[in-house]
Amino acid sequence: MDTEGRAEGGLTPERLGEIVSSLGRRIEDTDELGELLQRSVDLAHDIIRGADSCGVTIDYDGTTYTAVYTDSTTLAVDEMQYETGEGPCLEASRTDTTIVVDCDSTDQRWPEFAAAARTEGVHSFLASPIRTLDGVIGSFNLYGSSPDAFDDMDADILESLTTTVGRAIGEHARYTDATTTVSGLRDAMARRAPIEQAKGILMAMRGLDADAAFDVLSREAQRRNVRVREVAADFVRDATRTDPAG
């Protein structure tokens, strides 16, 4: 969706509540957790006008990586932070503070990083810490191509999304622990290709949207008591198998 389509001015508290509630699902495994995180960043991109790129940074117990993202700009800017060990995403995570930064301002906290971000076309940041019962586990990050892209309303919307994300991660961690969840999520995201392929095939075959396609895979995974990625891989293999008689 383009920038003109992202107008939080028409986003009422009731509508925001509906959007946040739509993210809620029972998290059975890290594949479903990864899907929720991806839906969250896609929603932030759609409903917050200045959010040209979005992502979630996991930063916990010595492990730092980008779990989900909307485009390559997110990855490039995140990598700059991870290499230098500083920047708004890490600051939000490590200080448990919402960070709003204008890279063109004279009051730059990280001048070297800000200059590098501008080379990627990023001039504004909004980062909110992701809180769980185990503490802050990372940050939800928005990147804007315009100066002063984010305001207090944007911060409030992001806080609502971040609270939902933190609750979902925390709920999953209850059955293992935060360190295992962080490790498992990284593995799940690295093996996500079959899920995206299966969703695409289902969307084309049945006229579903992305959420409904994932729900089909999730229900089958629950029925078979296996991971979503296993169901997805089986589905892709069956759907693309060449008929020997053809």
Contacts in CASP RR format, 6 or more apart in sequence:
PFRMAT RR
TARGET T0000
AUTHOR 0000-0000-0000
METHOD contacts of the structure
MODEL  1
MDTEGRAEGGLTPERLGEIVSSLGRRIEDTDELGELLQRSVDLAHDIIRG
ADSCGVTIDYDGTTYTAVYTDSTTLAVDEMQYETGEGPCLEASRTDTTIV
VDCDSTDQRWPEFAAAARTEGVHSFLASPIRTLDGVIGSFNLYGSSPDAF
DDMDADILESLTTTVGRAIGEHARYTDATTTVSGLRDAMARRAPIEQAKG
ILMAMRGLDADAAFDVLSREAQRRNVRVREVAADFVRDATRTDPAG
1 45 0 8 1.000
1 46 0 8 1.000
3 49 0 8 1.000
3 50 0 8 1.000
3 52 0 8 1.000
5 46 0 8 1.000
6 45 0 8 1.000
6 46 0 8 1.000
6 47 0 8 1.000
6 48 0 8 1.000
6 49 0 8 1.000
6 50 0 8 1.000
6 51 0 8 1.000
7 49 0 8 1.000
8 47 0 8 1.000
8 48 0 8 1.000
8 49 0 8 1.000
8 153 0 8 1.000
8 154 0 8 1.000
8 157 0 8 1.000
9 49 0 8 1.000
9 153 0 8 1.000
11 47 0 8 1.000
11 157 0 8 1.000
16 47 0 8 1.000
16 157 0 8 1.000
16 160 0 8 1.000
17 160 0 8 1.000
19 43 0 8 1.000
19 47 0 8 1.000
20 160 0 8 1.000
20 161 0 8 1.000
20 163 0 8 1.000
20 164 0 8 1.000
23 36 0 8 1.000
23 39 0 8 1.000
23 40 0 8 1.000
23 43 0 8 1.000
23 161 0 8 1.000
23 164 0 8 1.000
23 168 0 8 1.000
24 36 0 8 1.000
24 164 0 8 1.000
24 168 0 8 1.000
25 32 0 8 1.000
25 36 0 8 1.000
25 218 0 8 1.000
26 32 0 8 1.000
27 33 0 8 1.000
27 36 0 8 1.000
27 168 0 8 1.000
27 171 0 8 1.000
27 172 0 8 1.000
28 218 0 8 1.000
28 221 0 8 1.000
28 222 0 8 1.000
28 228 0 8 1.000
29 188 0 8 1.000
29 221 0 8 1.000
29 227 0 8 1.000
29 228 0 8 1.000
30 172 0 8 1.000
30 181 0 8 1.000
30 184 0 8 1.000
30 185 0 8 1.000
30 187 0 8 1.000
30 188 0 8 1.000
31 188 0 8 1.000
31 192 0 8 1.000
31 195 0 8 1.000
31 221 0 8 1.000
31 227 0 8 1.000
31 228 0 8 1.000
31 229 0 8 1.000
32 218 0 8 1.000
32 228 0 8 1.000
33 168 0 8 1.000
33 169 0 8 1.000
33 172 0 8 1.000
33 181 0 8 1.000
33 185 0 8 1.000
33 188 0 8 1.000
34 67 0 8 1.000
34 68 0 8 1.000
34 185 0 8 1.000
34 188 0 8 1.000
34 189 0 8 1.000
34 192 0 8 1.000
35 195 0 8 1.000
35 214 0 8 1.000
35 218 0 8 1.000
35 228 0 8 1.000
36 165 0 8 1.000
36 168 0 8 1.000
37 56 0 8 1.000
37 67 0 8 1.000
37 68 0 8 1.000
37 165 0 8 1.000
37 168 0 8 1.000
37 185 0 8 1.000
38 68 0 8 1.000
39 211 0 8 1.000
40 56 0 8 1.000
40 68 0 8 1.000
40 140 0 8 1.000
40 161 0 8 1.000
40 164 0 8 1.000
40 165 0 8 1.000
41 54 0 8 1.000
41 55 0 8 1.000
41 56 0 8 1.000
41 68 0 8 1.000
41 69 0 8 1.000
41 70 0 8 1.000
41 140 0 8 1.000
42 54 0 8 1.000
42 70 0 8 1.000
43 161 0 8 1.000
44 51 0 8 1.000
44 54 0 8 1.000
44 55 0 8 1.000
44 140 0 8 1.000
44 142 0 8 1.000
44 157 0 8 1.000
44 158 0 8 1.000
44 161 0 8 1.000
45 51 0 8 1.000
45 52 0 8 1.000
45 53 0 8 1.000
45 54 0 8 1.000
45 70 0 8 1.000
47 157 0 8 1.000
48 142 0 8 1.000
48 150 0 8 1.000
48 154 0 8 1.000
48 157 0 8 1.000
48 158 0 8 1.000
49 149 0 8 1.000
49 154 0 8 1.000
50 124 0 8 1.000
50 142 0 8 1.000
50 144 0 8 1.000
50 145 0 8 1.000
50 146 0 8 1.000
50 149 0 8 1.000
50 150 0 8 1.000
50 154 0 8 1.000
51 126 0 8 1.000
51 142 0 8 1.000
51 143 0 8 1.000
51 144 0 8 1.000
51 149 0 8 1.000
51 150 0 8 1.000
51 154 0 8 1.000
52 73 0 8 1.000
52 122 0 8 1.000
52 143 0 8 1.000
52 144 0 8 1.000
52 145 0 8 1.000
52 149 0 8 1.000
53 69 0 8 1.000
53 70 0 8 1.000
53 71 0 8 1.000
53 73 0 8 1.000
53 74 0 8 1.000
53 77 0 8 1.000
53 122 0 8 1.000
53 142 0 8 1.000
53 143 0 8 1.000
53 144 0 8 1.000
54 69 0 8 1.000
54 70 0 8 1.000
54 74 0 8 1.000
54 140 0 8 1.000
54 141 0 8 1.000
54 142 0 8 1.000
54 143 0 8 1.000
55 66 0 8 1.000
55 67 0 8 1.000
55 68 0 8 1.000
55 69 0 8 1.000
55 70 0 8 1.000
55 74 0 8 1.000
55 78 0 8 1.000
55 140 0 8 1.000
55 141 0 8 1.000
55 142 0 8 1.000
56 66 0 8 1.000
56 67 0 8 1.000
56 68 0 8 1.000
56 69 0 8 1.000
56 130 0 8 1.000
56 138 0 8 1.000
56 139 0 8 1.000
56 140 0 8 1.000
56 141 0 8 1.000
56 165 0 8 1.000
57 64 0 8 1.000
57 65 0 8 1.000
57 66 0 8 1.000
57 67 0 8 1.000
57 78 0 8 1.000
57 81 0 8 1.000
57 89 0 8 1.000
57 90 0 8 1.000
57 93 0 8 1.000
57 138 0 8 1.000
57 139 0 8 1.000
57 141 0 8 1.000
58 64 0 8 1.000
58 65 0 8 1.000
58 66 0 8 1.000
58 67 0 8 1.000
58 137 0 8 1.000
58 138 0 8 1.000
58 182 0 8 1.000
58 185 0 8 1.000
58 186 0 8 1.000
59 89 0 8 1.000
59 90 0 8 1.000
59 93 0 8 1.000
59 94 0 8 1.000
59 136 0 8 1.000
59 137 0 8 1.000
59 138 0 8 1.000
59 139 0 8 1.000
60 134 0 8 1.000
60 136 0 8 1.000
60 137 0 8 1.000
60 138 0 8 1.000
60 178 0 8 1.000
60 179 0 8 1.000
60 182 0 8 1.000
61 178 0 8 1.000
61 179 0 8 1.000
61 182 0 8 1.000
63 179 0 8 1.000
63 182 0 8 1.000
63 183 0 8 1.000
63 186 0 8 1.000
64 82 0 8 1.000
64 90 0 8 1.000
65 82 0 8 1.000
65 186 0 8 1.000
66 74 0 8 1.000
66 75 0 8 1.000
66 78 0 8 1.000
67 185 0 8 1.000
67 186 0 8 1.000
67 189 0 8 1.000
68 189 0 8 1.000
69 75 0 8 1.000
69 78 0 8 1.000
73 120 0 8 1.000
73 121 0 8 1.000
73 122 0 8 1.000
73 143 0 8 1.000
74 141 0 8 1.000
74 143 0 8 1.000
76 120 0 8 1.000
77 116 0 8 1.000
77 117 0 8 1.000
77 120 0 8 1.000
77 122 0 8 1.000
77 143 0 8 1.000
78 89 0 8 1.000
78 141 0 8 1.000
80 113 0 8 1.000
80 116 0 8 1.000
80 117 0 8 1.000
81 87 0 8 1.000
81 88 0 8 1.000
81 89 0 8 1.000
81 90 0 8 1.000
81 113 0 8 1.000
82 90 0 8 1.000
84 110 0 8 1.000
84 112 0 8 1.000
84 113 0 8 1.000
86 110 0 8 1.000
86 113 0 8 1.000
87 109 0 8 1.000
87 110 0 8 1.000
87 113 0 8 1.000
88 99 0 8 1.000
88 101 0 8 1.000
88 109 0 8 1.000
88 110 0 8 1.000
88 125 0 8 1.000
88 126 0 8 1.000
88 127 0 8 1.000
88 141 0 8 1.000
89 125 0 8 1.000
89 127 0 8 1.000
89 138 0 8 1.000
89 139 0 8 1.000
89 141 0 8 1.000
90 139 0 8 1.000
91 97 0 8 1.000
91 99 0 8 1.000
91 109 0 8 1.000
91 127 0 8 1.000
92 98 0 8 1.000
92 99 0 8 1.000
92 127 0 8 1.000
92 128 0 8 1.000
92 129 0 8 1.000
92 138 0 8 1.000
92 139 0 8 1.000
92 141 0 8 1.000
93 127 0 8 1.000
93 129 0 8 1.000
93 130 0 8 1.000
93 136 0 8 1.000
93 137 0 8 1.000
93 138 0 8 1.000
93 139 0 8 1.000
94 136 0 8 1.000
95 129 0 8 1.000
96 129 0 8 1.000
96 131 0 8 1.000
96 136 0 8 1.000
97 129 0 8 1.000
98 126 0 8 1.000
98 127 0 8 1.000
98 128 0 8 1.000
98 129 0 8 1.000
98 155 0 8 1.000
98 158 0 8 1.000
98 159 0 8 1.000
99 125 0 8 1.000
99 126 0 8 1.000
99 127 0 8 1.000
100 124 0 8 1.000
100 125 0 8 1.000
100 126 0 8 1.000
100 150 0 8 1.000
100 155 0 8 1.000
101 108 0 8 1.000
101 109 0 8 1.000
101 114 0 8 1.000
101 124 0 8 1.000
101 125 0 8 1.000
101 126 0 8 1.000
102 123 0 8 1.000
102 124 0 8 1.000
102 147 0 8 1.000
102 148 0 8 1.000
103 114 0 8 1.000
103 115 0 8 1.000
103 117 0 8 1.000
103 118 0 8 1.000
103 122 0 8 1.000
103 123 0 8 1.000
103 124 0 8 1.000
103 125 0 8 1.000
103 147 0 8 1.000
104 118 0 8 1.000
104 123 0 8 1.000
104 147 0 8 1.000
105 147 0 8 1.000
108 114 0 8 1.000
117 123 0 8 1.000
117 125 0 8 1.000
117 143 0 8 1.000
121 145 0 8 1.000
122 143 0 8 1.000
122 144 0 8 1.000
122 145 0 8 1.000
123 144 0 8 1.000
123 145 0 8 1.000
123 146 0 8 1.000
123 147 0 8 1.000
123 149 0 8 1.000
124 143 0 8 1.000
124 144 0 8 1.000
124 145 0 8 1.000
124 146 0 8 1.000
124 147 0 8 1.000
124 148 0 8 1.000
124 149 0 8 1.000
124 150 0 8 1.000
125 141 0 8 1.000
125 142 0 8 1.000
125 143 0 8 1.000
125 144 0 8 1.000
125 150 0 8 1.000
126 141 0 8 1.000
126 142 0 8 1.000
126 149 0 8 1.000
126 150 0 8 1.000
126 154 0 8 1.000
126 155 0 8 1.000
126 158 0 8 1.000
127 139 0 8 1.000
127 140 0 8 1.000
127 141 0 8 1.000
127 142 0 8 1.000
128 139 0 8 1.000
128 140 0 8 1.000
128 141 0 8 1.000
128 155 0 8 1.000
128 158 0 8 1.000
128 159 0 8 1.000
128 162 0 8 1.000
129 136 0 8 1.000
129 138 0 8 1.000
129 139 0 8 1.000
129 162 0 8 1.000
130 136 0 8 1.000
130 137 0 8 1.000
130 138 0 8 1.000
130 139 0 8 1.000
130 140 0 8 1.000
130 162 0 8 1.000
130 165 0 8 1.000
130 166 0 8 1.000
130 169 0 8 1.000
131 137 0 8 1.000
131 162 0 8 1.000
131 163 0 8 1.000
131 166 0 8 1.000
132 166 0 8 1.000
132 167 0 8 1.000
132 169 0 8 1.000
132 170 0 8 1.000
132 173 0 8 1.000
132 178 0 8 1.000
133 170 0 8 1.000
133 173 0 8 1.000
133 174 0 8 1.000
134 170 0 8 1.000
134 173 0 8 1.000
134 177 0 8 1.000
134 178 0 8 1.000
135 178 0 8 1.000
137 166 0 8 1.000
137 169 0 8 1.000
137 170 0 8 1.000
137 178 0 8 1.000
137 182 0 8 1.000
140 158 0 8 1.000
140 161 0 8 1.000
140 162 0 8 1.000
140 165 0 8 1.000
142 149 0 8 1.000
142 150 0 8 1.000
142 154 0 8 1.000
142 158 0 8 1.000
144 150 0 8 1.000
169 178 0 8 1.000
169 181 0 8 1.000
169 185 0 8 1.000
170 178 0 8 1.000
170 181 0 8 1.000
172 181 0 8 1.000
173 180 0 8 1.000
173 181 0 8 1.000
188 229 0 8 1.000
191 229 0 8 1.000
192 229 0 8 1.000
194 229 0 8 1.000
194 232 0 8 1.000
194 233 0 8 1.000
194 236 0 8 1.000
195 214 0 8 1.000
195 217 0 8 1.000
195 228 0 8 1.000
195 229 0 8 1.000
195 232 0 8 1.000
197 232 0 8 1.000
197 236 0 8 1.000
198 213 0 8 1.000
198 217 0 8 1.000
198 231 0 8 1.000
198 232 0 8 1.000
198 233 0 8 1.000
198 235 0 8 1.000
198 236 0 8 1.000
198 239 0 8 1.000
199 210 0 8 1.000
199 213 0 8 1.000
199 214 0 8 1.000
199 217 0 8 1.000
199 232 0 8 1.000
200 210 0 8 1.000
200 213 0 8 1.000
201 235 0 8 1.000
201 236 0 8 1.000
201 239 0 8 1.000
202 208 0 8 1.000
202 213 0 8 1.000
202 216 0 8 1.000
202 217 0 8 1.000
202 235 0 8 1.000
203 209 0 8 1.000
203 210 0 8 1.000
203 213 0 8 1.000
205 239 0 8 1.000
206 213 0 8 1.000
206 216 0 8 1.000
208 216 0 8 1.000
214 228 0 8 1.000
217 228 0 8 1.000
217 231 0 8 1.000
217 232 0 8 1.000
217 235 0 8 1.000
218 228 0 8 1.000
220 231 0 8 1.000
221 227 0 8 1.000
221 228 0 8 1.000
221 230 0 8 1.000
221 231 0 8 1.000
224 230 0 8 1.000
224 231 0 8 1.000
END
